[in-house]
Amino acid sequence: MIWLILLAGAAALAMTAGLRRYALARSLLDIPNARSSHSLPTPRGGGLAFVVSFLLGALALGWAGVVAPALLVGLLGAGGLVAVIGFMDDHGHIAARWRLLGHFVAAGWGLFWLGGMPPLMVFGWSLDSAWLGVMLGMLYLVWLLNLYNFMDGIDGIASIEAICVCIGACLLYLASGYPQALWLPLLLAATVSGFLFWNFPPARIFMGDAGSGFLGIVLGLLALQAAWINPLLFWGWLILLGVFVVDATFTLVRRLLRGERVYEAHRSHAYQYASRLHGSHRRVSLSVAAINLGWLMPVALAVVALGLDGATGTIVAYFPLILLAIKYHAGKPE
């Protein structure tokens, strides 16, 4: 299977180059404005490369019998729909309400094929109500795919986050004795790495909504699939996603409390303030990698391999991230 993973990564690398030429020829450029974190017109929509490469690779893994058919149908349907909505929005504009409706449809599709929301233990309490689980699962998936869109605001950050989370998940599966589950996150890491070659600061092409939304819902579904294997694995995934979850959620809550229109573009995430303060996209994006690998991954491993309570581990992991969000003024007016 390793050859397939490497081939998919190479395909994403080559396809991104083709998409960049296409975007330049069609003038599909992200033009800087007052809300932008970049200063030069840059091609957009490159995320389609890893979307296509991942979906084709997942089909091959399914054909080889290493991915369950139900999981494959859920991922292809939900991820494909979100990518199409994002692609259409990248090339024009879709009203927020219609995008959100499409996101809920995609989340519902993925949740159905995964068998619903798995039961979870939270401080000793079991959350296994069918209807409550469906509602929580839908909200979780829709929030994750949208927060991934919000956090894709500086060069390389969304790609680096996805790669680190997927590598961390592979280690969790190995540490907990479920190596058969690592192929999909490994495939996603490889395809996004192919794109990152072009997206690493200074970026030569942007991911676009097609790519960021796709990453959000696929990572969310993989985390839910992990919970069906072992509930502690879900907490591990949630910890690995901590940088994006904390920054996006902290920022959203602050903006809501001020009565702002949260669907409007802004530059008030912690990572955006940090990039302006330090004058570097690269420094911030690499710092995200360091936090993931140096802090969040060890805590996630402590939950999965050592039996630390999942909710407790998540609080421990998130606490310094909240302090960083405060330090970098997440959600404050510009």
Secondary structure, DSSP 8 states (H G I E B T S, - for coil): -HHHHHHHHHHHHHHHHHHHHHHHHTT-EE---TT-S-SS-EE--TTHHHHHHHHHHHHHHHHTTSS-HHHHHHHHHHHHHHHHHHHHHHHS---HHHHHHHHHHHHHHHHHHHTS---EEETTEEE--HHHHHHHHHHHHHHHHHHHHHH--STTHHHHHHHHHHHHHHHHHHHTT-GGG-HHHHHHHHHHHHHHHHHSSS-SS--HHHHHHHHHHHHHHHHHHHHHH-HHHHHHHHHHTHHHHHHHHHHHHHHHHTT--TTS----SHHHHHHHHHT-HHHHHHHHHHHIIIIIHHHHHHHHHH---HHHHHHHHHHHHHHHHHHTTTT---
